[in-house]
Amino acid sequence: MPEAALPAELILRQLMKDRPDQVVAAALAARRAVLKSAGECCELIYETYCISDAFSFTGKLGQSFIHIATYAGHVNVGFSRGTELDDPEGLLEGTGKLIRHVRIGSLSDLKKAPFKRLIDAAVAQGHQMAEKKGGSVPARVTVNRSAK
Protein backbone atom coordinates (compact mmCIF):
# COMPACT_ATOMS: atom_id res chain seq x y z
CA MET A 1 0.00 0.00 0.00
CA PRO A 2 1.46 3.36 -0.93
CA GLU A 3 1.97 5.99 1.75
CA ALA A 4 -0.13 9.11 1.37
CA ALA A 5 1.59 12.14 -0.13
CA LEU A 6 -1.36 14.44 0.65
CA PRO A 7 -3.05 15.20 3.98
CA ALA A 8 -5.65 12.57 4.88
CA GLU A 9 -8.59 14.98 4.84
CA LEU A 10 -7.73 16.11 1.31
CA ILE A 11 -7.45 12.49 0.16
CA LEU A 12 -10.82 11.70 1.71
CA ARG A 13 -12.42 14.75 0.11
CA GLN A 14 -11.08 13.65 -3.30
CA LEU A 15 -12.40 10.11 -2.82
CA MET A 16 -15.81 11.41 -1.69
CA LYS A 17 -16.24 13.99 -4.45
CA ASP A 18 -19.31 12.15 -5.76
CA ARG A 19 -20.99 12.04 -2.32
CA PRO A 20 -23.60 14.58 -1.15
CA ASP A 21 -22.21 17.47 0.91
CA GLN A 22 -24.00 16.32 4.09
CA VAL A 23 -22.47 12.85 3.80
CA VAL A 24 -18.97 14.29 3.33
CA ALA A 25 -19.50 16.64 6.26
CA ALA A 26 -20.64 13.77 8.50
CA ALA A 27 -17.69 11.57 7.51
CA LEU A 28 -15.14 14.31 8.14
CA ALA A 29 -16.77 15.30 11.44
CA ALA A 30 -16.66 11.67 12.55
CA ARG A 31 -12.98 11.54 11.61
CA ARG A 32 -12.28 14.65 13.68
CA ALA A 33 -14.13 13.12 16.66
CA VAL A 34 -12.02 9.96 16.47
CA LEU A 35 -8.76 11.91 16.15
CA LYS A 36 -9.74 14.20 19.04
CA SER A 37 -10.08 11.17 21.29
CA ALA A 38 -7.24 9.04 19.86
CA GLY A 39 -4.61 11.68 19.22
CA GLU A 40 -1.71 10.38 17.15
CA CYS A 41 -2.65 7.18 15.33
CA CYS A 42 -2.43 5.55 11.94
CA GLU A 43 -5.13 6.03 9.32
CA LEU A 44 -5.75 3.39 6.70
CA ILE A 45 -7.90 4.72 3.87
CA TYR A 46 -9.51 2.21 1.52
CA GLU A 47 -11.62 2.76 -1.56
CA THR A 48 -13.89 -0.22 -2.23
CA TYR A 49 -17.69 -0.26 -2.41
CA CYS A 50 -17.49 2.52 0.17
CA ILE A 51 -14.77 4.88 1.37
CA SER A 52 -13.35 3.42 4.56
CA ASP A 53 -11.08 5.25 7.00
CA ALA A 54 -9.76 2.87 9.67
CA PHE A 55 -7.78 3.91 12.75
CA SER A 56 -5.06 1.83 14.41
CA PHE A 57 -2.18 2.40 16.78
CA THR A 58 -0.14 -0.38 15.13
CA GLY A 59 -0.72 0.55 11.49
CA LYS A 60 -2.43 -2.78 10.84
CA LEU A 61 -5.99 -2.99 9.58
CA GLY A 62 -6.65 -6.11 11.62
CA GLN A 63 -5.83 -4.13 14.75
CA SER A 64 -7.99 -1.11 13.97
CA PHE A 65 -10.30 0.04 16.71
CA ILE A 66 -12.69 2.25 14.70
CA HIS A 67 -13.51 2.69 11.05
CA ILE A 68 -15.68 5.19 9.24
CA ALA A 69 -17.54 3.79 6.24
CA THR A 70 -18.83 6.44 3.84
CA TYR A 71 -21.49 5.21 1.46
CA ALA A 72 -23.32 7.13 -1.26
CA GLY A 73 -26.09 8.22 1.09
CA HIS A 74 -24.92 7.76 4.67
CA VAL A 75 -22.02 7.23 7.07
CA ASN A 76 -21.46 4.41 9.56
CA VAL A 77 -18.95 4.62 12.38
CA GLY A 78 -17.82 1.06 12.99
CA PHE A 79 -16.41 -0.23 16.26
CA SER A 80 -14.08 -3.16 15.60
CA ARG A 81 -14.76 -4.78 18.97
CA GLY A 82 -18.17 -3.25 19.45
CA THR A 83 -19.68 -6.33 21.10
CA GLU A 84 -17.29 -5.74 24.00
CA LEU A 85 -18.31 -2.09 24.53
CA ASP A 86 -20.72 -0.92 27.19
CA ASP A 87 -23.71 0.56 25.32
CA PRO A 88 -26.54 1.28 27.79
CA GLU A 89 -28.20 3.68 25.32
CA GLY A 90 -28.37 0.98 22.63
CA LEU A 91 -26.65 3.00 19.90
CA LEU A 92 -24.70 0.09 18.43
CA GLU A 93 -26.21 -1.85 15.54
CA GLY A 94 -25.20 -5.06 13.79
CA THR A 95 -25.17 -8.80 14.21
CA GLY A 96 -21.54 -9.73 13.55
CA LYS A 97 -19.32 -11.65 15.93
CA LEU A 98 -17.36 -8.52 17.02
CA ILE A 99 -18.07 -5.45 14.90
CA ARG A 100 -20.91 -3.05 15.64
CA HIS A 101 -21.67 0.32 14.07
CA VAL A 102 -23.60 3.53 14.60
CA ARG A 103 -25.32 5.00 11.58
CA ILE A 104 -24.84 8.77 11.50
CA GLY A 105 -28.08 10.49 10.57
CA SER A 106 -26.92 14.05 11.20
CA LEU A 107 -23.96 15.98 12.54
CA SER A 108 -25.73 16.32 15.88
CA ASP A 109 -25.42 12.54 16.37
CA LEU A 110 -21.66 12.99 16.62
CA LYS A 111 -21.96 15.49 19.47
CA LYS A 112 -24.00 13.31 21.81
CA ALA A 113 -22.26 12.18 25.00
CA PRO A 114 -23.12 8.45 24.56
CA PHE A 115 -21.49 8.46 21.12
CA LYS A 116 -18.38 10.19 22.47
CA ARG A 117 -18.18 7.58 25.26
CA LEU A 118 -18.24 4.79 22.66
CA ILE A 119 -15.37 6.44 20.78
CA ASP A 120 -13.33 6.87 23.97
CA ALA A 121 -13.93 3.24 24.94
CA ALA A 122 -12.91 2.03 21.47
CA VAL A 123 -9.73 4.14 21.65
CA ALA A 124 -8.92 2.47 24.98
CA GLN A 125 -9.42 -0.91 23.27
CA GLY A 126 -7.06 0.21 20.52
CA HIS A 127 -4.36 1.08 23.05
CA GLN A 128 -4.80 -2.31 24.72
CA MET A 129 -4.51 -4.11 21.37
CA ALA A 130 -1.35 -2.15 20.54
CA GLU A 131 0.23 -3.02 23.90
CA LYS A 132 -0.46 -6.73 23.31
CA LYS A 133 1.08 -6.50 19.82
CA GLY A 134 4.34 -4.79 20.77
CA GLY A 135 3.30 -1.16 21.12
CA SER A 136 2.23 1.75 18.98
CA VAL A 137 3.99 2.85 15.81
CA PRO A 138 4.43 6.44 14.59
CA ALA A 139 1.29 7.94 13.09
CA ARG A 140 0.99 7.67 9.32
CA VAL A 141 -1.61 7.60 6.58
CA THR A 142 -1.81 4.69 4.17
CA VAL A 143 -4.07 4.74 1.11
CA ASN A 144 -5.29 1.81 -0.96
CA ARG A 145 -7.25 2.98 -3.99
CA SER A 146 -9.21 0.37 -5.89
CA ALA A 147 -9.31 0.24 -9.64
CA LYS A 148 -12.78 1.32 -10.72
C-alpha positions in Angstrom: 0.0 0.0 0.0 1.5 3.4 -0.9 2.0 6.0 1.7 -0.1 9.1 1.4 1.6 12.1 -0.1 -1.4 14.4 0.6 -3.0 15.2 4.0 -5.7 12.6 4.9 -8.6 15.0 4.8 -7.7 16.1 1.3 -7.4 12.5 0.2 -10.8 11.7 1.7 -12.4 14.8 0.1 -11.1 13.6 -3.3 -12.4 10.1 -2.8 -15.8 11.4 -1.7 -16.2 14.0 -4.4 -19.3 12.2 -5.8 -21.0 12.0 -2.3 -23.6 14.6 -1.1 -22.2 17.5 0.9 -24.0 16.3 4.1 -22.5 12.8 3.8 -19.0 14.3 3.3 -19.5 16.6 6.3 -20.6 13.8 8.5 -17.7 11.6 7.5 -15.1 14.3 8.1 -16.8 15.3 11.4 -16.7 11.7 12.5 -13.0 11.5 11.6 -12.3 14.6 13.7 -14.1 13.1 16.7 -12.0 10.0 16.5 -8.8 11.9 16.2 -9.7 14.2 19.0 -10.1 11.2 21.3 -7.2 9.0 19.9 -4.6 11.7 19.2 -1.7 10.4 17.1 -2.7 7.2 15.3 -2.4 5.6 11.9 -5.1 6.0 9.3 -5.8 3.4 6.7 -7.9 4.7 3.9 -9.5 2.2 1.5 -11.6 2.8 -1.6 -13.9 -0.2 -2.2 -17.7 -0.3 -2.4 -17.5 2.5 0.2 -14.8 4.9 1.4 -13.3 3.4 4.6 -11.1 5.2 7.0 -9.8 2.9 9.7 -7.8 3.9 12.7 -5.1 1.8 14.4 -2.2 2.4 16.8 -0.1 -0.4 15.1 -0.7 0.5 11.5 -2.4 -2.8 10.8 -6.0 -3.0 9.6 -6.7 -6.1 11.6 -5.8 -4.1 14.7 -8.0 -1.1 14.0 -10.3 0.0 16.7 -12.7 2.3 14.7 -13.5 2.7 11.0 -15.7 5.2 9.2 -17.5 3.8 6.2 -18.8 6.4 3.8 -21.5 5.2 1.5 -23.3 7.1 -1.3 -26.1 8.2 1.1 -24.9 7.8 4.7 -22.0 7.2 7.1 -21.5 4.4 9.6 -18.9 4.6 12.4 -17.8 1.1 13.0 -16.4 -0.2 16.3 -14.1 -3.2 15.6 -14.8 -4.8 19.0 -18.2 -3.3 19.5 -19.7 -6.3 21.1 -17.3 -5.7 24.0 -18.3 -2.1 24.5 -20.7 -0.9 27.2 -23.7 0.6 25.3 -26.5 1.3 27.8 -28.2 3.7 25.3 -28.4 1.0 22.6 -26.6 3.0 19.9 -24.7 0.1 18.4 -26.2 -1.9 15.5 -25.2 -5.1 13.8 -25.2 -8.8 14.2 -21.5 -9.7 13.5 -19.3 -11.6 15.9 -17.4 -8.5 17.0 -18.1 -5.4 14.9 -20.9 -3.0 15.6 -21.7 0.3 14.1 -23.6 3.5 14.6 -25.3 5.0 11.6 -24.8 8.8 11.5 -28.1 10.5 10.6 -26.9 14.0 11.2 -24.0 16.0 12.5 -25.7 16.3 15.9 -25.4 12.5 16.4 -21.7 13.0 16.6 -22.0 15.5 19.5 -24.0 13.3 21.8 -22.3 12.2 25.0 -23.1 8.5 24.6 -21.5 8.5 21.1 -18.4 10.2 22.5 -18.2 7.6 25.3 -18.2 4.8 22.7 -15.4 6.4 20.8 -13.3 6.9 24.0 -13.9 3.2 24.9 -12.9 2.0 21.5 -9.7 4.1 21.6 -8.9 2.5 25.0 -9.4 -0.9 23.3 -7.1 0.2 20.5 -4.4 1.1 23.0 -4.8 -2.3 24.7 -4.5 -4.1 21.4 -1.3 -2.1 20.5 0.2 -3.0 23.9 -0.5 -6.7 23.3 1.1 -6.5 19.8 4.3 -4.8 20.8 3.3 -1.2 21.1 2.2 1.7 19.0 4.0 2.9 15.8 4.4 6.4 14.6 1.3 7.9 13.1 1.0 7.7 9.3 -1.6 7.6 6.6 -1.8 4.7 4.2 -4.1 4.7 1.1 -5.3 1.8 -1.0 -7.3 3.0 -4.0 -9.2 0.4 -5.9 -9.3 0.2 -9.6 -12.8 1.3 -10.7 
